[in-house]
């Protein structure tokens, strides 16, 4: 089959690789019909996530048609059309029973690697380094889905791939980002990052009762999309974000702040240069510019929700602000399985626009080009969907 493979830093190629096979009775094999490039994939391509190996198949946002099932998979049949959540979860462990699927105890065969870096291991993740299991991803013609009796959700007839593909990751991630904020009627929510996750967080914040959403980015096309979703916007290259947010909220600050940027945040001035130098010298792994701003901007007693991906260690973390101002921090990889069905129902009711940020649809063989324009923000690229 054809699949997009990581061949080294800033080097991805579509190659011929062996077809996946059933390895466990709870496996299924999927023929991919749609798969997407995620901002998190760029962390792999840019070399910021360790344990990638030459030839690893990328991709954790995908859907398709079931072509084979293991003998213990009773809820799926050949021909079913399904969306697959990016965290791999067994459904039986303590954390799965608590609906904390992205920290499943049983799905990461390389848990020892993660434990050395993070203390405990999260769940396995498709196409996201050997630190999270070394699983082949879905930017391919076919993929093996472990624990297929737990994760995939069947898609009703009549719904298009574009409507439901993002149930695999970015829609639940954006929704969980807003849910973490414990939004009450009348709240003001500020969101750093107007990529696809940020755009879904905007919609979700309004669904959960926010009165105002303020979105922060620097790319005109992303800010335009955010305004199309009724958010107020700030270009952080044009204004001092902390001062602007105080002015917009009567000096109090937003009730909640969402970091939808993560480890490769673009910073300005001396602190931005500081992060880049420290990262280049491997003295910190992540650039937390947006996170620092979110923490400093949030009102006293407010909540900061972090769904932008971080991989390791950050410097100049304003812990004094967190402690002295009674801030709450909520974070995590999205527990996608928890949200898929209720969000599918919201899509069917027209409450969420799932297609508004798709800017490019490309064949799988053009995936390297898709990565290029997405990474370098060319051709107003916000979201790329690949068709194998």
Secondary structure by P-SEA (a helix, b strand, c coil): cbbbbbccccbbbbbbbcccccccccbbbbcccbbbbcaaaaaaaaccccccccbbbbbccbbbbbcccccccccccccccccccccccccccccccccccccccccccaaaaaaacccccccccccccccccccccccccbbbbccccccbbbbccccccccccccccaaaaaaaaaaaaccccbbbbbbccccaaaaaaaaaaaaacccbbbbbbccaaaaaaaaaabbbbbcccccaaaaaaaaacccccccbbbcccccccccccaaaaaaaaaaaaccccccaaaaaaaaaaccccbbbbbcccccccccccaaaaaaaabbbbbbccccccccaaaaaaaaaaccccccccccccccccaaaaaaaaaaaccccccbbbbcc
